[in-house]
Amino acid sequence: MGQQVGQQVGQLGTEVTRRNLNIQPTIIVRAGYRFFVRVEKDMLFAGPYAPMVATP
């Protein structure tokens, strides 16, 4: 019985870890806050940069 409980706890730990690894990091930055981004790999974009236009 103790061995089965140990196996179940191990499986639960594995599942929780797997779920947490699938969560993408999220950063919340208040409007107007200046920050810098350091890119360590090349970034490819589908087209040239075009500024966004605000809609009323």
mmCIF entry with sequence, helices, sheets and N, C-alpha, C, O atoms, coordinates in Angstrom:
data_MODEL
# 
_entry.id   MODEL 
# 
_entity.id                         1 
_entity.type                       polymer 
_entity.pdbx_number_of_molecules   1 
# 
_entity_poly.entity_id                      1 
_entity_poly.type                           'polypeptide(L)' 
_entity_poly.nstd_linkage                   no 
_entity_poly.nstd_monomer                   no 
_entity_poly.pdbx_seq_one_letter_code       MGQQVGQQVGQLGTEVTRRNLNIQPTIIVRAGYRFFVRVEKDMLFAGPYAPMVATP 
_entity_poly.pdbx_seq_one_letter_code_can   MGQQVGQQVGQLGTEVTRRNLNIQPTIIVRAGYRFFVRVEKDMLFAGPYAPMVATP 
_entity_poly.pdbx_strand_id                 A 
# 
loop_
_entity_poly_seq.entity_id 
_entity_poly_seq.num 
_entity_poly_seq.mon_id 
_entity_poly_seq.hetero 
1 1  MET n 
1 2  GLY n 
1 3  GLN n 
1 4  GLN n 
1 5  VAL n 
1 6  GLY n 
1 7  GLN n 
1 8  GLN n 
1 9  VAL n 
1 10 GLY n 
1 11 GLN n 
1 12 LEU n 
1 13 GLY n 
1 14 THR n 
1 15 GLU n 
1 16 VAL n 
1 17 THR n 
1 18 ARG n 
1 19 ARG n 
1 20 ASN n 
1 21 LEU n 
1 22 ASN n 
1 23 ILE n 
1 24 GLN n 
1 25 PRO n 
1 26 THR n 
1 27 ILE n 
1 28 ILE n 
1 29 VAL n 
1 30 ARG n 
1 31 ALA n 
1 32 GLY n 
1 33 TYR n 
1 34 ARG n 
1 35 PHE n 
1 36 PHE n 
1 37 VAL n 
1 38 ARG n 
1 39 VAL n 
1 40 GLU n 
1 41 LYS n 
1 42 ASP n 
1 43 MET n 
1 44 LEU n 
1 45 PHE n 
1 46 ALA n 
1 47 GLY n 
1 48 PRO n 
1 49 TYR n 
1 50 ALA n 
1 51 PRO n 
1 52 MET n 
1 53 VAL n 
1 54 ALA n 
1 55 THR n 
1 56 PRO n 
# 
_struct_asym.id          A 
_struct_asym.entity_id   1 
# 
_struct_conf.conf_type_id            HELX_P 
_struct_conf.id                      HELX_P1 
_struct_conf.pdbx_PDB_helix_id       AA1 
_struct_conf.beg_label_comp_id       GLY 
_struct_conf.beg_label_asym_id       A 
_struct_conf.beg_label_seq_id        2 
_struct_conf.pdbx_beg_PDB_ins_code   ? 
_struct_conf.end_label_comp_id       LEU 
_struct_conf.end_label_asym_id       A 
_struct_conf.end_label_seq_id        21 
_struct_conf.pdbx_end_PDB_ins_code   ? 
_struct_conf.beg_auth_comp_id        GLY 
_struct_conf.beg_auth_asym_id        A 
_struct_conf.beg_auth_seq_id         2 
_struct_conf.end_auth_comp_id        LEU 
_struct_conf.end_auth_asym_id        A 
_struct_conf.end_auth_seq_id         21 
_struct_conf.pdbx_PDB_helix_class    1 
_struct_conf.details                 ? 
_struct_conf.pdbx_PDB_helix_length   20 
# 
_struct_conf_type.id          HELX_P 
_struct_conf_type.criteria    ? 
_struct_conf_type.reference   ? 
# 
loop_
_atom_site.group_PDB 
_atom_site.id 
_atom_site.type_symbol 
_atom_site.label_atom_id 
_atom_site.label_alt_id 
_atom_site.label_comp_id 
_atom_site.label_asym_id 
_atom_site.label_entity_id 
_atom_site.label_seq_id 
_atom_site.pdbx_PDB_ins_code 
_atom_site.Cartn_x 
_atom_site.Cartn_y 
_atom_site.Cartn_z 
_atom_site.occupancy 
_atom_site.B_iso_or_equiv 
_atom_site.pdbx_formal_charge 
_atom_site.auth_seq_id 
_atom_site.auth_comp_id 
_atom_site.auth_asym_id 
_atom_site.auth_atom_id 
_atom_site.pdbx_PDB_model_num 
ATOM 1   N N  . MET A 1 1  ? 0.820   -1.177 0.000   1.00 0.00 ? 1  MET A N  1 
ATOM 2   C CA . MET A 1 1  ? 0.000   0.000  0.000   1.00 0.00 ? 1  MET A CA 1 
ATOM 3   C C  . MET A 1 1  ? 0.874   1.255  0.000   1.00 0.00 ? 1  MET A C  1 
ATOM 4   O O  . MET A 1 1  ? 0.597   2.204  -0.734  1.00 0.00 ? 1  MET A O  1 
ATOM 5   N N  . GLY A 1 2  ? 1.909   1.263  0.805   1.00 0.00 ? 2  GLY A N  1 
ATOM 6   C CA . GLY A 1 2  ? 2.814   2.411  0.866   1.00 0.00 ? 2  GLY A CA 1 
ATOM 7   C C  . GLY A 1 2  ? 3.491   2.666  -0.469  1.00 0.00 ? 2  GLY A C  1 
ATOM 8   O O  . GLY A 1 2  ? 3.699   3.816  -0.859  1.00 0.00 ? 2  GLY A O  1 
ATOM 9   N N  . GLN A 1 3  ? 3.834   1.591  -1.170  1.00 0.00 ? 3  GLN A N  1 
ATOM 10  C CA . GLN A 1 3  ? 4.482   1.724  -2.474  1.00 0.00 ? 3  GLN A CA 1 
ATOM 11  C C  . GLN A 1 3  ? 3.523   2.352  -3.488  1.00 0.00 ? 3  GLN A C  1 
ATOM 12  O O  . GLN A 1 3  ? 3.935   3.191  -4.288  1.00 0.00 ? 3  GLN A O  1 
ATOM 13  N N  . GLN A 1 4  ? 2.269   1.958  -3.460  1.00 0.00 ? 4  GLN A N  1 
ATOM 14  C CA . GLN A 1 4  ? 1.276   2.508  -4.379  1.00 0.00 ? 4  GLN A CA 1 
ATOM 15  C C  . GLN A 1 4  ? 1.056   4.001  -4.120  1.00 0.00 ? 4  GLN A C  1 
ATOM 16  O O  . GLN A 1 4  ? 0.952   4.793  -5.056  1.00 0.00 ? 4  GLN A O  1 
ATOM 17  N N  . VAL A 1 5  ? 0.988   4.371  -2.848  1.00 0.00 ? 5  VAL A N  1 
ATOM 18  C CA . VAL A 1 5  ? 0.827   5.784  -2.497  1.00 0.00 ? 5  VAL A CA 1 
ATOM 19  C C  . VAL A 1 5  ? 2.036   6.573  -2.990  1.00 0.00 ? 5  VAL A C  1 
ATOM 20  O O  . VAL A 1 5  ? 1.880   7.674  -3.518  1.00 0.00 ? 5  VAL A O  1 
ATOM 21  N N  . GLY A 1 6  ? 3.211   6.035  -2.828  1.00 0.00 ? 6  GLY A N  1 
ATOM 22  C CA . GLY A 1 6  ? 4.425   6.696  -3.301  1.00 0.00 ? 6  GLY A CA 1 
ATOM 23  C C  . GLY A 1 6  ? 4.409   6.887  -4.811  1.00 0.00 ? 6  GLY A C  1 
ATOM 24  O O  . GLY A 1 6  ? 4.808   7.937  -5.314  1.00 0.00 ? 6  GLY A O  1 
ATOM 25  N N  . GLN A 1 7  ? 3.949   5.870  -5.530  1.00 0.00 ? 7  GLN A N  1 
ATOM 26  C CA . GLN A 1 7  ? 3.871   5.973  -6.991  1.00 0.00 ? 7  GLN A CA 1 
ATOM 27  C C  . GLN A 1 7  ? 2.863   7.045  -7.404  1.00 0.00 ? 7  GLN A C  1 
ATOM 28  O O  . GLN A 1 7  ? 3.116   7.818  -8.329  1.00 0.00 ? 7  GLN A O  1 
ATOM 29  N N  . GLN A 1 8  ? 1.725   7.088  -6.717  1.00 0.00 ? 8  GLN A N  1 
ATOM 30  C CA . GLN A 1 8  ? 0.708   8.085  -7.052  1.00 0.00 ? 8  GLN A CA 1 
ATOM 31  C C  . GLN A 1 8  ? 1.204   9.500  -6.777  1.00 0.00 ? 8  GLN A C  1 
ATOM 32  O O  . GLN A 1 8  ? 0.945   10.411 -7.563  1.00 0.00 ? 8  GLN A O  1 
ATOM 33  N N  . VAL A 1 9  ? 1.905   9.687  -5.679  1.00 0.00 ? 9  VAL A N  1 
ATOM 34  C CA . VAL A 1 9  ? 2.456   11.004 -5.357  1.00 0.00 ? 9  VAL A CA 1 
ATOM 35  C C  . VAL A 1 9  ? 3.493   11.398 -6.411  1.00 0.00 ? 9  VAL A C  1 
ATOM 36  O O  . VAL A 1 9  ? 3.542   12.554 -6.830  1.00 0.00 ? 9  VAL A O  1 
ATOM 37  N N  . GLY A 1 10 ? 4.307   10.457 -6.831  1.00 0.00 ? 10 GLY A N  1 
ATOM 38  C CA . GLY A 1 10 ? 5.302   10.717 -7.875  1.00 0.00 ? 10 GLY A CA 1 
ATOM 39  C C  . GLY A 1 10 ? 4.652   11.098 -9.192  1.00 0.00 ? 10 GLY A C  1 
ATOM 40  O O  . GLY A 1 10 ? 5.107   12.019 -9.870  1.00 0.00 ? 10 GLY A O  1 
ATOM 41  N N  . GLN A 1 11 ? 3.579   10.388 -9.561  1.00 0.00 ? 11 GLN A N  1 
ATOM 42  C CA . GLN A 1 11 ? 2.863   10.697 -10.806 1.00 0.00 ? 11 GLN A CA 1 
ATOM 43  C C  . GLN A 1 11 ? 2.208   12.072 -10.722 1.00 0.00 ? 11 GLN A C  1 
ATOM 44  O O  . GLN A 1 11 ? 2.211   12.822 -11.699 1.00 0.00 ? 11 GLN A O  1 
ATOM 45  N N  . LEU A 1 12 ? 1.652   12.403 -9.568  1.00 0.00 ? 12 LEU A N  1 
ATOM 46  C CA . LEU A 1 12 ? 1.034   13.710 -9.380  1.00 0.00 ? 12 LEU A CA 1 
ATOM 47  C C  . LEU A 1 12 ? 2.077   14.819 -9.528  1.00 0.00 ? 12 LEU A C  1 
ATOM 48  O O  . LEU A 1 12 ? 1.826   15.833 -10.177 1.00 0.00 ? 12 LEU A O  1 
ATOM 49  N N  . GLY A 1 13 ? 3.229   14.620 -8.931  1.00 0.00 ? 13 GLY A N  1 
ATOM 50  C CA . GLY A 1 13 ? 4.309   15.604 -9.051  1.00 0.00 ? 13 GLY A CA 1 
ATOM 51  C C  . GLY A 1 13 ? 4.741   15.787 -10.494 1.00 0.00 ? 13 GLY A C  1 
ATOM 52  O O  . GLY A 1 13 ? 4.994   16.910 -10.930 1.00 0.00 ? 13 GLY A O  1 
ATOM 53  N N  . THR A 1 14 ? 4.828   14.696 -11.236 1.00 0.00 ? 14 THR A N  1 
ATOM 54  C CA . THR A 1 14 ? 5.199   14.756 -12.650 1.00 0.00 ? 14 THR A CA 1 
ATOM 55  C C  . THR A 1 14 ? 4.149   15.517 -13.450 1.00 0.00 ? 14 THR A C  1 
ATOM 56  O O  . THR A 1 14 ? 4.500   16.339 -14.296 1.00 0.00 ? 14 THR A O  1 
ATOM 57  N N  . GLU A 1 15 ? 2.874   15.261 -13.200 1.00 0.00 ? 15 GLU A N  1 
ATOM 58  C CA . GLU A 1 15 ? 1.795   15.956 -13.910 1.00 0.00 ? 15 GLU A CA 1 
ATOM 59  C C  . GLU A 1 15 ? 1.807   17.447 -13.618 1.00 0.00 ? 15 GLU A C  1 
ATOM 60  O O  . GLU A 1 15 ? 1.676   18.258 -14.535 1.00 0.00 ? 15 GLU A O  1 
ATOM 61  N N  . VAL A 1 16 ? 1.960   17.818 -12.359 1.00 0.00 ? 16 VAL A N  1 
ATOM 62  C CA . VAL A 1 16 ? 1.977   19.233 -11.984 1.00 0.00 ? 16 VAL A CA 1 
ATOM 63  C C  . VAL A 1 16 ? 3.151   19.932 -12.656 1.00 0.00 ? 16 VAL A C  1 
ATOM 64  O O  . VAL A 1 16 ? 2.995   21.039 -13.173 1.00 0.00 ? 16 VAL A O  1 
ATOM 65  N N  . THR A 1 17 ? 4.303   19.314 -12.656 1.00 0.00 ? 17 THR A N  1 
ATOM 66  C CA . THR A 1 17 ? 5.482   19.892 -13.300 1.00 0.00 ? 17 THR A CA 1 
ATOM 67  C C  . THR A 1 17 ? 5.251   20.063 -14.788 1.00 0.00 ? 17 THR A C  1 
ATOM 68  O O  . THR A 1 17 ? 5.586   21.109 -15.344 1.00 0.00 ? 17 THR A O  1 
ATOM 69  N N  . ARG A 1 18 ? 4.690   19.068 -15.443 1.00 0.00 ? 18 ARG A N  1 
ATOM 70  C CA . ARG A 1 18 ? 4.433   19.119 -16.883 1.00 0.00 ? 18 ARG A CA 1 
ATOM 71  C C  . ARG A 1 18 ? 3.463   20.259 -17.203 1.00 0.00 ? 18 ARG A C  1 
ATOM 72  O O  . ARG A 1 18 ? 3.670   20.986 -18.175 1.00 0.00 ? 18 ARG A O  1 
ATOM 73  N N  . ARG A 1 19 ? 2.413   20.424 -16.403 1.00 0.00 ? 19 ARG A N  1 
ATOM 74  C CA . ARG A 1 19 ? 1.446   21.511 -16.632 1.00 0.00 ? 19 ARG A CA 1 
ATOM 75  C C  . ARG A 1 19 ? 2.108   22.868 -16.468 1.00 0.00 ? 19 ARG A C  1 
ATOM 76  O O  . ARG A 1 19 ? 1.866   23.773 -17.266 1.00 0.00 ? 19 ARG A O  1 
ATOM 77  N N  . ASN A 1 20 ? 2.934   23.022 -15.450 1.00 0.00 ? 20 ASN A N  1 
ATOM 78  C CA . ASN A 1 20 ? 3.582   24.307 -15.204 1.00 0.00 ? 20 ASN A CA 1 
ATOM 79  C C  . ASN A 1 20 ? 4.611   24.652 -16.266 1.00 0.00 ? 20 ASN A C  1 
ATOM 80  O O  . ASN A 1 20 ? 4.858   25.833 -16.509 1.00 0.00 ? 20 ASN A O  1 
ATOM 81  N N  . LEU A 1 21 ? 5.213   23.674 -16.900 1.00 0.00 ? 21 LEU A N  1 
ATOM 82  C CA . LEU A 1 21 ? 6.181   23.938 -17.957 1.00 0.00 ? 21 LEU A CA 1 
ATOM 83  C C  . LEU A 1 21 ? 5.505   24.449 -19.214 1.00 0.00 ? 21 LEU A C  1 
ATOM 84  O O  . LEU A 1 21 ? 6.156   25.096 -20.034 1.00 0.00 ? 21 LEU A O  1 
ATOM 85  N N  . ASN A 1 22 ? 4.217   24.177 -19.393 1.00 0.00 ? 22 ASN A N  1 
ATOM 86  C CA . ASN A 1 22 ? 3.493   24.606 -20.586 1.00 0.00 ? 22 ASN A CA 1 
ATOM 87  C C  . ASN A 1 22 ? 2.954   26.028 -20.473 1.00 0.00 ? 22 ASN A C  1 
ATOM 88  O O  . ASN A 1 22 ? 2.397   26.543 -21.442 1.00 0.00 ? 22 ASN A O  1 
ATOM 89  N N  . ILE A 1 23 ? 3.104   26.681 -19.317 1.00 0.00 ? 23 ILE A N  1 
ATOM 90  C CA . ILE A 1 23 ? 2.612   28.044 -19.134 1.00 0.00 ? 23 ILE A CA 1 
ATOM 91  C C  . ILE A 1 23 ? 3.669   29.014 -19.643 1.00 0.00 ? 23 ILE A C  1 
ATOM 92  O O  . ILE A 1 23 ? 4.821   28.976 -19.209 1.00 0.00 ? 23 ILE A O  1 
ATOM 93  N N  . GLN A 1 24 ? 3.267   29.889 -20.573 1.00 0.00 ? 24 GLN A N  1 
ATOM 94  C CA . GLN A 1 24 ? 4.188   30.874 -21.112 1.00 0.00 ? 24 GLN A CA 1 
ATOM 95  C C  . GLN A 1 24 ? 4.408   31.990 -20.090 1.00 0.00 ? 24 GLN A C  1 
ATOM 96  O O  . GLN A 1 24 ? 3.479   32.369 -19.377 1.00 0.00 ? 24 GLN A O  1 
ATOM 97  N N  . PRO A 1 25 ? 5.630   32.517 -20.018 1.00 0.00 ? 25 PRO A N  1 
ATOM 98  C CA . PRO A 1 25 ? 5.874   33.621 -19.095 1.00 0.00 ? 25 PRO A CA 1 
ATOM 99  C C  . PRO A 1 25 ? 5.062   34.850 -19.481 1.00 0.00 ? 25 PRO A C  1 
ATOM 100 O O  . PRO A 1 25 ? 4.915   35.144 -20.667 1.00 0.00 ? 25 PRO A O  1 
ATOM 101 N N  . THR A 1 26 ? 4.540   35.564 -18.506 1.00 0.00 ? 26 THR A N  1 
ATOM 102 C CA . THR A 1 26 ? 3.735   36.760 -18.742 1.00 0.00 ? 26 THR A CA 1 
ATOM 103 C C  . THR A 1 26 ? 4.308   37.909 -17.931 1.00 0.00 ? 26 THR A C  1 
ATOM 104 O O  . THR A 1 26 ? 4.589   37.774 -16.740 1.00 0.00 ? 26 THR A O  1 
ATOM 105 N N  . ILE A 1 27 ? 4.474   39.035 -18.595 1.00 0.00 ? 27 ILE A N  1 
ATOM 106 C CA . ILE A 1 27 ? 4.958   40.235 -17.923 1.00 0.00 ? 27 ILE A CA 1 
ATOM 107 C C  . ILE A 1 27 ? 3.880   41.296 -18.067 1.00 0.00 ? 27 ILE A C  1 
ATOM 108 O O  . ILE A 1 27 ? 3.390   41.540 -19.169 1.00 0.00 ? 27 ILE A O  1 
ATOM 109 N N  . ILE A 1 28 ? 3.511   41.924 -16.968 1.00 0.00 ? 28 ILE A N  1 
ATOM 110 C CA . ILE A 1 28 ? 2.529   42.999 -17.000 1.00 0.00 ? 28 ILE A CA 1 
ATOM 111 C C  . ILE A 1 28 ? 3.269   44.298 -16.709 1.00 0.00 ? 28 ILE A C  1 
ATOM 112 O O  . ILE A 1 28 ? 3.902   44.443 -15.664 1.00 0.00 ? 28 ILE A O  1 
ATOM 113 N N  . VAL A 1 29 ? 3.183   45.246 -17.652 1.00 0.00 ? 29 VAL A N  1 
ATOM 114 C CA . VAL A 1 29 ? 3.877   46.523 -17.532 1.00 0.00 ? 29 VAL A CA 1 
ATOM 115 C C  . VAL A 1 29 ? 2.830   47.629 -17.616 1.00 0.00 ? 29 VAL A C  1 
ATOM 116 O O  . VAL A 1 29 ? 2.002   47.639 -18.526 1.00 0.00 ? 29 VAL A O  1 
ATOM 117 N N  . ARG A 1 30 ? 2.870   48.555 -16.668 1.00 0.00 ? 30 ARG A N  1 
ATOM 118 C CA . ARG A 1 30 ? 1.891   49.644 -16.685 1.00 0.00 ? 30 ARG A CA 1 
ATOM 119 C C  . ARG A 1 30 ? 2.123   50.556 -17.885 1.00 0.00 ? 30 ARG A C  1 
ATOM 120 O O  . ARG A 1 30 ? 3.247   50.663 -18.374 1.00 0.00 ? 30 ARG A O  1 
ATOM 121 N N  . ALA A 1 31 ? 1.081   51.206 -18.355 1.00 0.00 ? 31 ALA A N  1 
ATOM 122 C CA . ALA A 1 31 ? 1.153   52.087 -19.521 1.00 0.00 ? 31 ALA A CA 1 
ATOM 123 C C  . ALA A 1 31 ? 2.147   53.210 -19.273 1.00 0.00 ? 31 ALA A C  1 
ATOM 124 O O  . ALA A 1 31 ? 2.145   53.821 -18.204 1.00 0.00 ? 31 ALA A O  1 
ATOM 125 N N  . GLY A 1 32 ? 2.991   53.483 -20.251 1.00 0.00 ? 32 GLY A N  1 
ATOM 126 C CA . GLY A 1 32 ? 3.954   54.570 -20.155 1.00 0.00 ? 32 GLY A CA 1 
ATOM 127 C C  . GLY A 1 32 ? 5.268   54.206 -19.486 1.00 0.00 ? 32 GLY A C  1 
ATOM 128 O O  . GLY A 1 32 ? 6.187   55.024 -19.468 1.00 0.00 ? 32 GLY A O  1 
ATOM 129 N N  . TYR A 1 33 ? 5.386   53.011 -18.938 1.00 0.00 ? 33 TYR A N  1 
ATOM 130 C CA . TYR A 1 33 ? 6.606   52.598 -18.260 1.00 0.00 ? 33 TYR A CA 1 
ATOM 131 C C  . TYR A 1 33 ? 7.683   52.272 -19.289 1.00 0.00 ? 33 TYR A C  1 
ATOM 132 O O  . TYR A 1 33 ? 7.432   51.518 -20.229 1.00 0.00 ? 33 TYR A O  1 
ATOM 133 N N  . ARG A 1 34 ? 8.869   52.830 -19.120 1.00 0.00 ? 34 ARG A N  1 
ATOM 134 C CA . ARG A 1 34 ? 9.971   52.555 -20.048 1.00 0.00 ? 34 ARG A CA 1 
ATOM 135 C C  . ARG A 1 34 ? 10.691  51.288 -19.604 1.00 0.00 ? 34 ARG A C  1 
ATOM 136 O O  . ARG A 1 34 ? 10.972  51.100 -18.421 1.00 0.00 ? 34 ARG A O  1 
ATOM 137 N N  . PHE A 1 35 ? 10.984  50.426 -20.570 1.00 0.00 ? 35 PHE A N  1 
ATOM 138 C CA . PHE A 1 35 ? 11.723  49.209 -20.273 1.00 0.00 ? 35 PHE A CA 1 
ATOM 139 C C  . PHE A 1 35 ? 12.546  48.815 -21.486 1.00 0.00 ? 35 PHE A C  1 
ATOM 140 O O  . PHE A 1 35 ? 12.295  49.280 -22.598 1.00 0.00 ? 35 PHE A O  1 
ATOM 141 N N  . PHE A 1 36 ? 13.503  47.982 -21.271 1.00 0.00 ? 36 PHE A N  1 
ATOM 142 C CA . PHE A 1 36 ? 14.383  47.522 -22.331 1.00 0.00 ? 36 PHE A CA 1 
ATOM 143 C C  . PHE A 1 36 ? 14.230  46.015 -22.502 1.00 0.00 ? 36 PHE A C  1 
ATOM 144 O O  . PHE A 1 36 ? 13.984  45.285 -21.541 1.00 0.00 ? 36 PHE A O  1 
ATOM 145 N N  . VAL A 1 37 ? 14.378  45.567 -23.739 1.00 0.00 ? 37 VAL A N  1 
ATOM 146 C CA . VAL A 1 37 ? 14.284  44.140 -24.040 1.00 0.00 ? 37 VAL A CA 1 
ATOM 147 C C  . VAL A 1 37 ? 15.605  43.717 -24.655 1.00 0.00 ? 37 VAL A C  1 
ATOM 148 O O  . VAL A 1 37 ? 16.085  44.336 -25.605 1.00 0.00 ? 37 VAL A O  1 
ATOM 149 N N  . ARG A 1 38 ? 16.178  42.681 -24.120 1.00 0.00 ? 38 ARG A N  1 
ATOM 150 C CA . ARG A 1 38 ? 17.410  42.134 -24.679 1.00 0.00 ? 38 ARG A CA 1 
ATOM 151 C C  . ARG A 1 38 ? 17.057  40.859 -25.436 1.00 0.00 ? 38 ARG A C  1 
ATOM 152 O O  . ARG A 1 38 ? 16.490  39.925 -24.869 1.00 0.00 ? 38 ARG A O  1 
ATOM 153 N N  . VAL A 1 39 ? 17.393  40.831 -26.706 1.00 0.00 ? 39 VAL A N  1 
ATOM 154 C CA . VAL A 1 39 ? 17.073  39.693 -27.563 1.00 0.00 ? 39 VAL A CA 1 
ATOM 155 C C  . VAL A 1 39 ? 18.354  38.905 -27.797 1.00 0.00 ? 39 VAL A C  1 
ATOM 156 O O  . VAL A 1 39 ? 19.367  39.459 -28.221 1.00 0.00 ? 39 VAL A O  1 
ATOM 157 N N  . GLU A 1 40 ? 18.298  37.617 -27.517 1.00 0.00 ? 40 GLU A N  1 
ATOM 158 C CA . GLU A 1 40 ? 19.492  36.787 -27.660 1.00 0.00 ? 40 GLU A CA 1 
ATOM 159 C C  . GLU A 1 40 ? 19.485  35.930 -28.918 1.00 0.00 ? 40 GLU A C  1 
ATOM 160 O O  . GLU A 1 40 ? 20.461  35.236 -29.202 1.00 0.00 ? 40 GLU A O  1 
ATOM 161 N N  . LYS A 1 41 ? 18.389  35.975 -29.674 1.00 0.00 ? 41 LYS A N  1 
ATOM 162 C CA . LYS A 1 41 ? 18.306  35.230 -30.940 1.00 0.00 ? 41 LYS A CA 1 
ATOM 163 C C  . LYS A 1 41 ? 17.712  36.149 -31.990 1.00 0.00 ? 41 LYS A C  1 
ATOM 164 O O  . LYS A 1 41 ? 17.054  37.135 -31.658 1.00 0.00 ? 41 LYS A O  1 
ATOM 165 N N  . ASP A 1 42 ? 17.938  35.833 -33.244 1.00 0.00 ? 42 ASP A N  1 
ATOM 166 C CA . ASP A 1 42 ? 17.352  36.605 -34.326 1.00 0.00 ? 42 ASP A CA 1 
ATOM 167 C C  . ASP A 1 42 ? 15.835  36.487 -34.287 1.00 0.00 ? 42 ASP A C  1 
ATOM 168 O O  . ASP A 1 42 ? 15.289  35.427 -33.981 1.00 0.00 ? 42 ASP A O  1 
ATOM 169 N N  . MET A 1 43 ? 15.161  37.597 -34.601 1.00 0.00 ? 43 MET A N  1 
ATOM 170 C CA . MET A 1 43 ? 13.700  37.610 -34.676 1.00 0.00 ? 43 MET A CA 1 
ATOM 171 C C  . MET A 1 43 ? 13.300  37.846 -36.121 1.00 0.00 ? 43 MET A C  1 
ATOM 172 O O  . MET A 1 43 ? 13.762  38.799 -36.749 1.00 0.00 ? 43 MET A O  1 
ATOM 173 N N  . LEU A 1 44 ? 12.452  36.993 -36.647 1.00 0.00 ? 44 LEU A N  1 
ATOM 174 C CA . LEU A 1 44 ? 11.993  37.127 -38.025 1.00 0.00 ? 44 LEU A CA 1 
ATOM 175 C C  . LEU A 1 44 ? 10.558  37.633 -38.027 1.00 0.00 ? 44 LEU A C  1 
ATOM 176 O O  . LEU A 1 44 ? 9.711   37.120 -37.295 1.00 0.00 ? 44 LEU A O  1 
ATOM 177 N N  . PHE A 1 45 ? 10.288  38.647 -38.857 1.00 0.00 ? 45 PHE A N  1 
ATOM 178 C CA . PHE A 1 45 ? 8.959   39.224 -38.965 1.00 0.00 ? 45 PHE A CA 1 
ATOM 179 C C  . PHE A 1 45 ? 8.410   38.970 -40.368 1.00 0.00 ? 45 PHE A C  1 
ATOM 180 O O  . PHE A 1 45 ? 9.177   38.863 -41.325 1.00 0.00 ? 45 PHE A O  1 
ATOM 181 N N  . ALA A 1 46 ? 7.103   38.874 -40.491 1.00 0.00 ? 46 ALA A N  1 
ATOM 182 C CA . ALA A 1 46 ? 6.460   38.588 -41.772 1.00 0.00 ? 46 ALA A CA 1 
ATOM 183 C C  . ALA A 1 46 ? 6.624   39.734 -42.766 1.00 0.00 ? 46 ALA A C  1 
ATOM 184 O O  . ALA A 1 46 ? 6.624   39.497 -43.974 1.00 0.00 ? 46 ALA A O  1 
ATOM 185 N N  . GLY A 1 47 ? 6.762   40.965 -42.289 1.00 0.00 ? 47 GLY A N  1 
ATOM 186 C CA . GLY A 1 47 ? 6.893   42.122 -43.174 1.00 0.00 ? 47 GLY A CA 1 
ATOM 187 C C  . GLY A 1 47 ? 7.572   43.252 -42.450 1.00 0.00 ? 47 GLY A C  1 
ATOM 188 O O  . GLY A 1 47 ? 7.957   43.109 -41.290 1.00 0.00 ? 47 GLY A O  1 
ATOM 189 N N  . PRO A 1 48 ? 7.727   44.395 -43.131 1.00 0.00 ? 48 PRO A N  1 
ATOM 190 C CA . PRO A 1 48 ? 8.381   45.540 -42.497 1.00 0.00 ? 48 PRO A CA 1 
ATOM 191 C C  . PRO A 1 48 ? 7.514   46.118 -41.381 1.00 0.00 ? 48 PRO A C  1 
ATOM 192 O O  . PRO A 1 48 ? 6.305   45.895 -41.335 1.00 0.00 ? 48 PRO A O  1 
ATOM 193 N N  . TYR A 1 49 ? 8.151   46.858 -40.495 1.00 0.00 ? 49 TYR A N  1 
ATOM 194 C CA . TYR A 1 49 ? 7.448   47.481 -39.382 1.00 0.00 ? 49 TYR A CA 1 
ATOM 195 C C  . TYR A 1 49 ? 6.498   48.554 -39.896 1.00 0.00 ? 49 TYR A C  1 
ATOM 196 O O  . TYR A 1 49 ? 6.863   49.350 -40.762 1.00 0.00 ? 49 TYR A O  1 
ATOM 197 N N  . ALA A 1 50 ? 5.297   48.576 -39.370 1.00 0.00 ? 50 ALA A N  1 
ATOM 198 C CA . ALA A 1 50 ? 4.333   49.629 -39.674 1.00 0.00 ? 50 ALA A CA 1 
ATOM 199 C C  . ALA A 1 50 ? 3.714   50.056 -38.347 1.00 0.00 ? 50 ALA A C  1 
ATOM 200 O O  . ALA A 1 50 ? 3.200   49.211 -37.613 1.00 0.00 ? 50 ALA A O  1 
ATOM 201 N N  . PRO A 1 51 ? 3.751   51.350 -38.022 1.00 0.00 ? 51 PRO A N  1 
ATOM 202 C CA . PRO A 1 51 ? 3.182   51.788 -36.745 1.00 0.00 ? 51 PRO A CA 1 
ATOM 203 C C  . PRO A 1 51 ? 1.683   51.516 -36.681 1.00 0.00 ? 51 PRO A C  1 
ATOM 204 O O  . PRO A 1 51 ? 0.978   51.582 -37.688 1.00 0.00 ? 51 PRO A O  1 
ATOM 205 N N  . MET A 1 52 ? 1.218   51.211 -35.481 1.00 0.00 ? 52 MET A N  1 
ATOM 206 C CA . MET A 1 52 ? -0.207  50.955 -35.291 1.00 0.00 ? 52 MET A CA 1 
ATOM 207 C C  . MET A 1 52 ? -0.965  52.272 -35.297 1.00 0.00 ? 52 MET A C  1 
ATOM 208 O O  . MET A 1 52 ? -0.459  53.286 -34.815 1.00 0.00 ? 52 MET A O  1 
ATOM 209 N N  . VAL A 1 53 ? -2.177  52.261 -35.843 1.00 0.00 ? 53 VAL A N  1 
ATOM 210 C CA . VAL A 1 53 ? -3.007  53.454 -35.878 1.00 0.00 ? 53 VAL A CA 1 
ATOM 211 C C  . VAL A 1 53 ? -4.088  53.300 -34.817 1.00 0.00 ? 53 VAL A C  1 
ATOM 212 O O  . VAL A 1 53 ? -4.796  52.294 -34.782 1.00 0.00 ? 53 VAL A O  1 
ATOM 213 N N  . ALA A 1 54 ? -4.210  54.312 -33.947 1.00 0.00 ? 54 ALA A N  1 
ATOM 214 C CA . ALA A 1 54 ? -5.227  54.275 -32.899 1.00 0.00 ? 54 ALA A CA 1 
ATOM 215 C C  . ALA A 1 54 ? -6.605  54.463 -33.510 1.00 0.00 ? 54 ALA A C  1 
ATOM 216 O O  . ALA A 1 54 ? -6.794  55.302 -34.391 1.00 0.00 ? 54 ALA A O  1 
ATOM 217 N N  . THR A 1 55 ? -7.564  53.679 -33.040 1.00 0.00 ? 55 THR A N  1 
ATOM 218 C CA . THR A 1 55 ? -8.935  53.816 -33.512 1.00 0.00 ? 55 THR A CA 1 
ATOM 219 C C  . THR A 1 55 ? -9.764  54.497 -32.441 1.00 0.00 ? 55 THR A C  1 
ATOM 220 O O  . THR A 1 55 ? -9.635  54.173 -31.260 1.00 0.00 ? 55 THR A O  1 
ATOM 221 N N  . PRO A 1 56 ? -10.612 55.432 -32.831 1.00 0.00 ? 56 PRO A N  1 
ATOM 222 C CA . PRO A 1 56 ? -11.416 56.148 -31.813 1.00 0.00 ? 56 PRO A CA 1 
ATOM 223 C C  . PRO A 1 56 ? -12.478 55.289 -31.180 1.00 0.00 ? 56 PRO A C  1 
ATOM 224 O O  . PRO A 1 56 ? -13.219 55.759 -30.317 1.00 0.00 ? 56 PRO A O  1 
# 
